[in-house]
Amino acid sequence: MPSRPIGSSLFAAAFVQTGDGWSGAEVDLRDAEIVDDLSDAVLERLDVSGEEIALLCVEVEDEWFAIARYEGDEEPRAFISDDRAGVNDALGELFTELAGVAPDKDSADLGVRPAGDFELLSDLGVSAEELLELSMEEGVLPADTLSVIAERLSFADELDRLR
């Protein structure tokens, strides 16, 4: 598996939606080797007991971001802002796998290519079109995009607290 580029910073946090709003915790993904390690990390950090919605938000410097959604016994769903994150980054490879895409390692295309479940947040207030637009906005860092998403979903204060 490819390794993380030297010098790149990683931020990962999980958020759970309850009747009282959202609560979050930072998540350590450095030892994640398989897709199941992502959900294990979320469940270990959050007190998820049933059908709550849990979101894992990851940003890797100014390169890419990903969101995975966990809900009860349903299969996890994921979105990644650039499917090429799986080419040179071990964590990116896990997220592209979770998103159900195989990055084209031979492509010379330099454009951003979001992939995965574009409807991931639609029922929470961010439509597929908005998610795609936010992901492809030129000159905007992944951290800023996640902040906008967190604001729309009402967990921006929790995200800011963890950063």
C-alpha positions in Angstrom: 0.0 0.0 0.0 1.3 3.5 -0.8 2.5 5.5 2.2 1.5 9.0 3.2 3.5 11.7 1.5 6.2 13.1 3.8 5.1 16.4 5.4 1.4 16.0 4.7 -0.8 16.6 7.7 -3.8 14.6 8.5 -6.9 15.5 10.5 -9.7 13.0 11.2 -12.7 13.5 13.4 -15.9 11.5 13.8 -19.3 13.1 14.6 -22.5 11.5 15.8 -26.0 13.0 15.5 -28.2 12.5 18.5 -31.4 14.2 19.7 -29.3 16.9 21.3 -27.4 17.7 18.2 -23.9 16.7 17.1 -20.9 15.7 19.2 -17.5 14.8 17.9 -14.1 13.3 18.7 -10.8 13.3 17.0 -9.9 9.9 15.4 -6.5 8.4 15.0 -6.3 6.7 11.6 -2.5 6.3 11.3 -2.7 2.5 11.8 -5.7 1.9 9.5 -4.8 -0.9 7.1 -8.2 -2.1 5.9 -11.6 -0.4 5.3 -13.0 -2.0 8.5 -10.3 -0.2 10.5 -12.1 3.1 9.6 -15.4 2.1 11.1 -13.7 0.5 14.1 -11.9 3.8 14.8 -15.2 5.7 14.6 -17.1 3.3 16.9 -14.2 3.3 19.4 -14.3 7.1 19.7 -18.0 7.7 19.7 -20.7 6.3 21.9 -22.8 4.9 19.1 -25.5 2.6 20.3 -28.0 2.1 17.6 -29.4 3.9 14.6 -27.5 7.2 15.1 -25.8 8.7 12.1 -22.0 9.0 12.4 -19.8 10.8 10.0 -16.1 10.4 9.7 -14.5 13.5 8.2 -10.9 13.4 7.0 -8.7 16.1 5.4 -5.2 15.6 4.2 -3.5 19.0 4.0 -4.5 20.8 0.8 -4.8 17.6 -1.2 -8.2 15.9 -0.5 -11.0 15.3 1.9 -13.3 12.4 2.5 -16.5 11.7 4.4 -17.8 8.3 5.4 -21.3 7.8 6.8 -22.2 5.0 9.2 -25.8 4.3 10.2 -26.9 1.3 12.2 -26.4 -2.0 10.4 -26.3 -0.4 7.0 -23.2 -0.6 4.8 -21.0 2.5 5.2 -21.1 5.0 2.5 -18.3 7.3 1.4 -17.4 10.3 -0.7 -13.9 11.4 -1.6 -13.0 14.7 -3.1 -10.4 13.3 -5.5 -10.3 9.7 -6.5 -6.5 10.0 -7.2 -5.9 10.3 -3.5 -5.7 6.5 -3.6 -2.7 6.6 -5.9 -0.1 7.9 -3.5 -1.7 7.7 -0.1 -2.5 4.6 2.0 -5.5 6.3 3.7 -6.7 7.7 0.3 -6.6 4.1 -1.0 -8.9 3.0 1.8 -11.3 5.8 1.1 -11.4 5.1 -2.6 -12.1 1.4 -1.8 -14.9 2.4 0.6 -16.3 4.8 -2.0 -16.3 1.9 -4.5 -13.9 3.4 -7.0 -10.5 2.3 -8.4 -8.2 5.3 -9.1 -6.7 5.3 -12.5 -3.0 5.2 -11.7 -2.0 5.7 -15.3 -4.1 8.8 -15.9 -2.2 12.0 -16.6 -5.4 14.0 -16.0 -4.6 16.8 -13.5 -8.2 17.7 -12.7 -10.0 17.0 -9.5 -12.3 14.0 -9.7 -14.7 13.5 -6.8 -16.0 10.0 -6.4 -18.3 7.9 -4.3 -21.8 8.5 -2.9 -22.7 12.0 -4.0 -26.1 11.7 -2.1 -24.2 10.9 1.2 -25.5 14.1 2.9 -28.6 14.9 0.9 -31.0 14.0 3.7 -29.0 16.1 6.2 -29.0 19.3 4.1 -26.2 19.1 1.6 -27.4 18.0 -1.9 -25.4 16.0 -4.3 -25.0 19.0 -6.5 -23.8 21.2 -3.6 -21.3 18.5 -2.5 -19.9 18.2 -6.0 -19.7 22.0 -6.4 -18.0 22.5 -3.0 -15.5 19.7 -3.8 -14.5 21.2 -7.2 -14.4 24.9 -6.2 -11.0 26.1 -7.4 -8.6 27.4 -4.9 -10.5 26.2 -1.8 -8.7 24.0 0.6 -10.2 20.7 1.8 -10.3 22.1 5.4 -12.4 25.0 4.2 -14.8 22.8 2.3 -15.3 20.6 5.4 -16.0 23.7 7.4 -18.7 24.8 5.0 -20.2 21.3 5.1 -20.0 21.2 8.9 -21.7 24.6 9.0 -24.6 23.5 6.8 -25.0 20.3 8.9 -24.8 22.2 12.2 -21.6 20.7 13.7 -19.2 23.5 12.8 -18.6 24.4 16.4 -17.7 20.8 17.2 -15.3 20.6 14.2 -13.6 23.9 15.2 -13.3 22.6 18.8 -11.4 19.6 17.6 -9.1 21.3 15.1 
